[in-house]
Amino acid sequence: MGDFEIHVRGRFGDAFRSAFAELTVVLHPAETVLVGSGLDQAALYGILDRIQALGLELLEVRRLPDACS
């Protein structure tokens, strides 16, 4: 399990935000960052599948350092 940032091109509107309700959505001018805490590999792949199914452009996936490190 881990914490991840997933960067997607463009700013999400309400419809896309609701598709990722379990994640924290951070809007930037040219991209949206999805932040998930305590995700296992199956959950991460599910999110990536959803991004692809919605036709969104994935820019980056980053595992965040453990809080206790």
Phi, psi and omega in degrees: 000149181196175177255137185226149167248132179237117183261129182232138180294138176091168179260131180285140168269186183299321182297316179290322179299320180292335178289344181234043186299335182280355182248158170277129182252121179245120182267132174238167183304319186245359182206166174241137178248125175260130181241125179238137180249139176066033181276134171269176185298322180296319178295318179298314178296325177297318177295316179297321176297319179297318178301314180295316182297330179275358178074025180273153180264114178283128179258320186196146170236128183227129173277130181275149179296149177299143182297331183271003180283000000 
